């Protein structure tokens, strides 16, 4: 399974309310815990991840069956993925907001950034910083580009450096909070935002309150998430605030209300990619899978750097057994967010489903499952999937046997899968005694699979508040 996303209060009162009930609020990313129609007629269950962001295994999708589709991440945060969920556009280099007078390395950097030439952009922004080491905007531009290059830790350090230069640098603040949230450090993300909201210079920043709403939602504190979003709306009619409210409604299972709120966001900014992802999630939850795909495709067209859009297109392709399409979409999502375990796990699933086409796909699946295990060594789907994928390579028989035995020992492993594991272990042991031919034919990665429903934006964070 995948985890995949009314009063106006004064700033201080809202913050106090959020902090007071944090320990008692639900933990982990907030999702709609209902059963949603999936492509192909199956009905995957969208579950609430366990505390700490871990996703409990479950479901019945296999690499050879109609895999249920994983879930949009309307992060609504300012991201490296193009337009942000706040109206301030913090997902683009700040040089792009300085007007036509910007020139030199900064202008060169933003031109390269917009063209997707990330390394060239990074080099240009570093040159700008050599000219002016105290330029917080240039430091932010470099950090944002580092995200696109997959260097999340370097990007985090860059945002922190920008904030040391200017503690009220909103783009750096909200992007740093998003990275903390996506890394499972929800408490730290909230602390950053709450401390900033207490400063007079920041208390009226709509984007900050939108980010606080997103963070409270990821922590499962839906009432506080709603209050923060409504406070943002009291400051300004901001599309990000409408979208944040829509995500709260999705988490509560109020899909029609979420649709109306997301539509309100689009009226203010029709080219807002993240809102199209949110509408895609709503359509998916309502069983309108075709409309969901249209929305995800629209989001990807508006913002080719939206990992959420690509992950959700991969989810739908996986559900339709379009494994090549799922591979392409999830590969793009992992390129944009190299640290995201979910997309990498689904990429491995899509690769292994194509194993009958040749050993190269099984080998690629095994490599990708290993990458997941390096980040999440106890992830059941990765343990079982890696075991089955490696079992296709006689040279990896020992490693495959170890992983399959771990898979068999998991309490969640169904009896039918345990019987299949016993059969494959017998083959592997025979090969060890008298090597002959490799095991014939790929086996399911796991009877549990990793499907779910389109991922909810901002649900990648995990952690407890």
C-alpha positions in Angstrom: 0.0 0.0 0.0 1.0 3.5 -0.4 0.5 6.3 1.8 0.2 8.2 -0.1 -2.8 14.1 1.2 -14.4 28.6 11.1 -13.0 31.2 12.7 -10.2 33.6 11.8 -7.9 33.8 14.8 -5.1 36.2 15.7 -1.7 34.8 15.0 -0.6 34.3 18.6 -3.9 32.7 19.6 -3.7 30.3 16.7 -0.2 29.3 17.4 -0.9 28.7 21.1 -3.9 26.5 20.1 -1.8 24.4 17.7 0.9 23.8 20.3 -1.5 23.0 23.1 -3.0 19.9 21.4 -0.1 18.7 19.3 0.7 15.7 21.5 -2.9 14.5 21.4 -3.4 14.9 17.6 -3.3 12.0 15.2 0.2 11.2 14.0 1.6 10.7 10.5 0.3 12.0 7.2 -3.4 12.6 7.0 -5.2 10.7 4.3 -8.7 9.8 3.5 -9.1 6.4 5.0 -11.7 5.1 2.7 -11.9 2.7 -0.2 -11.6 4.3 -3.6 -12.3 2.8 -7.1 -9.1 1.9 -8.9 -8.4 1.5 -12.6 -9.4 -2.0 -13.8 -12.2 -2.4 -11.4 -10.2 -3.2 -8.3 -10.8 -1.2 -5.1 -7.5 -0.4 -3.3 -7.8 0.8 0.3 -6.3 4.2 1.1 -5.0 3.9 4.6 -3.6 6.3 7.2 0.1 5.6 7.6 1.3 4.5 10.9 3.0 6.9 13.3 6.3 8.1 12.1 5.3 7.9 8.5 5.6 4.1 8.1 3.1 2.5 5.9 1.5 -0.7 7.1 1.6 -3.4 4.4 -1.6 -4.7 3.1 -3.7 -5.2 0.0 -3.5 -7.9 -2.6 -2.0 -6.3 -5.7 0.9 -8.3 -7.2 3.3 -7.6 -9.9 1.3 -9.9 -12.1 -2.1 -8.6 -11.1 -3.8 -5.2 -11.4 -1.7 -3.2 -9.1 -3.6 -0.7 -7.1 -2.5 2.8 -7.8 -0.6 4.8 -5.2 -1.6 8.7 -4.1 -1.1 13.1 -5.4 0.9 14.9 -2.9 -0.6 18.4 -2.9 2.3 19.6 -0.8 1.1 23.1 -1.3 4.5 24.0 -0.2 6.9 26.2 -2.1 8.8 23.6 -3.9 11.5 23.1 -6.4 8.7 21.7 -8.6 7.7 25.0 -10.3 4.7 27.0 -9.1 4.3 26.9 -5.4 1.1 26.5 -3.5 1.4 29.9 -2.1 0.8 32.9 -4.3 4.3 34.1 -3.9 5.8 31.6 -6.4 8.6 30.4 -4.2 9.2 27.4 -6.4 11.0 29.6 -9.0 14.3 31.4 -8.5 14.0 34.7 -6.7 15.9 36.4 -9.5 12.8 35.9 -11.6 10.9 38.2 -9.4 13.5 41.0 -9.4 12.3 42.5 -12.7 14.1 43.1 -16.0 17.0 44.9 -14.3 18.5 41.6 -13.1 21.6 40.7 -15.1 24.9 38.9 -14.9 25.2 35.4 -13.3 21.8 35.7 -11.6 20.0 36.2 -14.9 22.1 33.5 -16.5 21.2 31.2 -13.7 17.5 31.7 -13.9 17.5 31.3 -17.6 19.3 27.9 -17.2 16.9 27.0 -14.4 13.9 27.6 -16.5 15.4 25.5 -19.3 16.0 22.6 -16.9 19.8 22.9 -17.1 20.3 22.5 -13.4 24.1 22.1 -13.2 24.5 25.2 -15.4 22.1 27.1 -13.2 23.9 26.0 -10.0 27.2 27.2 -11.4 25.8 30.6 -12.3 24.2 31.0 -8.9 27.5 30.1 -7.2 29.2 32.8 -9.4 26.6 35.3 -8.2 27.4 34.4 -4.6 31.1 34.9 -5.2 30.3 38.4 -6.3 28.0 39.0 -3.3 28.2 36.4 -0.5 25.5 38.3 1.5 22.8 37.9 -1.2 20.1 35.8 0.5 18.2 35.6 -2.8 21.1 34.1 -4.7 21.7 31.7 -1.8 18.0 30.7 -2.1 18.3 30.3 -5.9 21.3 27.9 -5.4 19.5 25.9 -2.8 16.4 25.5 -5.0 18.6 24.4 -7.9 20.4 21.9 -5.6 16.9 20.3 -4.9 16.5 19.8 -8.6 19.9 18.1 -8.7 18.7 15.7 -6.1 20.9 17.1 -3.3 18.3 17.5 -0.6 20.8 17.8 2.2 22.8 20.5 0.4 19.5 22.3 -0.4 18.6 22.2 3.3 21.9 23.8 4.2 21.5 26.4 1.5 18.1 27.5 2.8 19.5 27.7 6.3 22.4 29.8 5.0 19.9 32.2 3.3 18.0 32.5 6.6 21.2 33.3 8.4 21.6 36.2 6.0 18.0 37.2 6.3 15.8 35.6 9.0 12.7 36.9 7.3 13.5 35.4 3.8 10.1 33.8 3.3 11.0 31.6 0.2 13.8 30.0 2.1 11.7 29.6 5.3 8.8 27.8 3.6 11.1 25.6 1.4 13.1 24.6 4.5 9.9 23.8 6.4 8.8 21.6 3.5 12.0 19.7 3.4 11.8 19.1 7.1 8.3 17.9 6.8 9.0 15.6 3.9 11.9 14.1 5.8 9.7 13.2 8.7 10.7 16.1 10.9 7.2 17.6 11.2 7.9 19.0 14.6 10.9 20.9 13.4 8.9 22.2 10.4 6.2 23.5 12.7 8.7 25.1 15.0 10.3 27.0 12.2 7.0 28.4 11.0 5.6 29.2 14.4 8.7 31.1 15.4 8.5 33.1 12.2 4.8 33.8 12.6 5.6 35.5 16.0 7.8 38.1 14.3 5.9 41.2 13.2 7.6 41.2 9.8 6.3 37.7 9.0 3.0 37.5 10.8 1.1 38.9 7.8 2.7 36.6 5.3 0.0 34.5 3.7 2.5 31.9 2.4 3.7 31.2 6.0 0.2 30.4 7.2 -0.4 28.2 4.2 2.7 26.3 5.1 1.6 26.0 8.7 -1.7 24.5 7.5 0.1 22.0 5.4 2.3 21.0 8.3 -0.5 20.6 10.7 -2.4 18.5 8.2 0.6 16.2 7.7 0.8 15.9 11.5 -2.9 14.9 11.5 -4.1 18.0 13.3 -6.9 18.8 10.9 -8.7 21.4 13.0 -5.5 23.5 13.3 -4.7 23.0 9.7 -8.1 24.4 8.8 -7.6 27.4 11.2 -4.3 28.2 9.7 -5.6 28.1 6.2 -8.6 30.3 7.1 -6.2 32.8 8.8 -4.3 32.9 5.5 -7.5 33.7 3.7 -8.3 36.5 6.1 -5.0 38.1 5.1 -5.5 37.7 1.4 -7.6 35.7 -1.1 -4.7 33.4 -1.9 -5.0 30.3 -4.1 -2.7 28.4 -1.8 -5.0 29.0 1.2 -8.0 27.6 -0.8 -5.9 24.6 -1.8 -4.8 24.0 1.8 -8.5 24.0 2.8 -9.2 21.6 0.0 -6.6 19.2 1.3 -8.1 19.3 4.7 -11.5 18.4 3.2 -9.9 15.5 1.3 -8.3 14.2 4.5 -11.8 14.3 6.1 -13.4 12.5 3.1 -15.4 15.6 2.1 -14.6 15.4 -1.6 -17.2 17.6 -3.1 -16.3 20.4 -0.7 -12.6 19.9 -1.6 -13.5 20.2 -5.3 -15.3 23.5 -4.7 -12.3 24.8 -2.8 -9.8 23.7 -5.4 -11.9 25.3 -8.1 -11.8 28.6 -6.2 -8.0 28.3 -6.2 -8.0 27.9 -10.0 -10.2 30.9 -10.4 -7.4 32.9 -8.9 -4.6 31.1 -10.8 -5.8 28.8 -13.6 -2.2 27.7 -14.4 -1.5 26.5 -10.9 -0.1 22.9 -11.3 -0.5 21.8 -7.7 -4.2 22.6 -7.7 -4.7 20.5 -10.8 -3.0 17.6 -8.8 -5.4 18.2 -6.0 -8.4 18.1 -8.3 -7.0 14.9 -9.8 -6.9 13.4 -6.3 -10.5 14.5 -5.7 -11.6 13.0 -9.0 -9.8 9.7 -8.1 -11.5 9.6 -4.7 -14.9 10.1 -6.5 -14.2 7.2 -8.8 -13.7 9.5 -11.9 -10.4 8.0 -12.9 -10.4 9.4 -16.4 -10.8 12.9 -15.1 -8.1 12.3 -12.5 -5.7 11.4 -15.3 -6.6 14.6 -17.3 -5.9 16.7 -14.2 -2.5 15.0 -13.5 -1.5 15.4 -17.2 -2.5 19.0 -17.0 -0.4 19.5 -13.9 2.6 17.8 -15.6 2.2 20.0 -18.7 2.0 23.2 -16.6 5.0 22.1 -14.5 7.2 19.3 -15.8 9.1 19.5 -12.6 6.1 18.4 -10.5 7.0 15.1 -8.9 3.5 14.9 -7.6 2.0 15.0 -11.1 4.4 12.3 -12.3 4.0 10.1 -9.3 0.2 10.1 -9.8 0.4 9.4 -13.5 2.6 6.5 -12.5 0.0 5.4 -10.0 -2.7 5.3 -12.6 -0.5 3.5 -15.2 0.4 0.9 -12.6 -3.3 0.4 -11.9 -4.0 -0.1 -15.6 -1.1 -2.6 -15.9 0.7 -0.2 -18.2 3.9 -1.0 -16.6 6.1 0.7 -19.2 4.1 3.9 -18.7 4.4 3.5 -14.9 8.1 3.0 -15.2 8.5 6.2 -17.2 6.4 8.3 -14.8 7.9 6.9 -11.6 11.4 7.3 -13.0 10.7 11.0 -13.7 9.3 11.3 -10.1 12.4 9.8 -8.6 14.7 12.0 -10.7 12.9 15.0 -9.2 12.8 13.7 -5.7 15.6 11.2 -5.3 15.0 11.0 -1.5 11.3 9.8 -1.9 11.1 6.2 -1.0 7.5 5.7 -2.2 8.1 6.6 -5.9 11.3 4.5 -5.9 9.4 1.5 -4.5 6.7 1.8 -7.2 9.3 2.2 -9.8 10.8 -1.2 -8.7 7.3 -2.7 -8.8 6.8 -1.5 -12.4 10.2 -2.8 -13.5 9.6 -6.2 -12.0 6.2 -6.5 -13.6 8.1 -6.3 -16.9 10.6 -9.0 -16.0 9.1 -11.5 -18.5 10.4 -9.2 -21.2 14.0 -10.0 -20.3 16.5 -10.3 -17.4 17.5 -6.7 -17.6 14.1 -5.6 -16.2 14.5 -8.0 -13.3 18.0 -6.8 -12.6 16.9 -3.2 -12.7 14.1 -4.0 -10.3 16.5 -5.7 -7.9 18.8 -2.7 -8.0 15.9 -0.3 -7.3 14.6 -2.4 -4.5 18.1 -2.4 -3.0 18.0 1.4 -3.2 14.8 1.4 -1.2 16.2 -0.9 1.4 19.2 1.3 1.8 16.8 4.1 2.8 14.1 2.0 4.5 15.7 -1.4 5.6 12.6 -2.7 7.3 10.1 -1.9 4.5 8.1 -5.1 4.0 7.3 -4.5 0.3 11.0 -3.8 -0.4 12.2 -6.9 1.5 9.8 -9.2 -0.4 10.1 -7.5 -3.7 13.9 -7.6 -3.6 13.8 -11.2 -2.7 11.6 -12.2 -5.7 13.6 -10.0 -8.1 17.0 -11.3 -7.0 15.6 -14.9 -7.2 15.7 -14.5 -11.0 19.5 -14.3 -10.9 21.2 -17.5 -10.0 24.3 -15.5 -9.0 22.2 -13.7 -6.3 20.6 -16.9 -5.0 22.1 -16.5 -1.5 20.9 -12.9 -1.1 17.5 -13.8 -2.6 17.2 -16.7 -0.1 18.0 -14.4 2.8 15.5 -11.8 1.8 12.7 -14.3 1.0 13.2 -15.9 4.4 12.8 -12.5 6.0 9.7 -11.9 3.9 8.3 -15.3 5.0 8.9 -14.4 8.6 6.9 -11.2 8.4 3.6 -11.5 10.3 1.8 -9.7 7.5 2.9 -12.2 4.8 -0.2 -14.2 3.6 -0.2 -18.0 3.8 -0.3 -18.2 0.0 2.8 -16.2 -0.4 4.6 -18.2 2.2 3.8 -21.3 0.2 5.3 -19.7 -2.9 8.4 -18.7 -1.0 8.8 -22.2 0.3 8.7 -23.4 -3.3 11.2 -20.9 -4.5 13.6 -21.5 -1.6 13.6 -25.2 -2.5 14.7 -24.3 -6.0 17.4 -21.9 -4.8 18.7 -24.5 -2.4 18.9 -27.0 -5.2 20.8 -24.6 -7.3 23.3 -24.1 -4.5 23.9 -27.8 -4.3 24.1 -28.4 -8.1 24.0 -25.2 -10.2 22.2 -25.8 -13.4 19.7 -23.4 -14.8 18.4 -20.2 -13.3 14.9 -20.2 -11.7 12.3 -20.2 -14.4 10.0 -17.2 -14.7 9.5 -14.2 -12.5 7.4 -14.5 -9.4 5.2 -11.8 -7.8 7.1 -9.2 -6.0 4.7 -9.7 -3.1 1.1 -10.7 -2.7 0.8 -7.4 -0.8 2.1 -5.1 -3.5 2.7 -1.4 -2.8 -0.4 0.1 -4.4 -2.9 2.4 -2.8 -4.3 5.4 -4.5 -2.9 8.6 -5.9 -0.6 10.1 -3.3 -1.7 13.1 -1.3 0.4 16.2 -1.6 2.3 16.8 1.6 1.8 13.3 2.8 5.4 12.3 2.2 6.4 13.8 5.5 5.4 11.4 8.2 6.5 12.0 11.8 4.5 13.0 14.8 3.7 16.3 16.3 
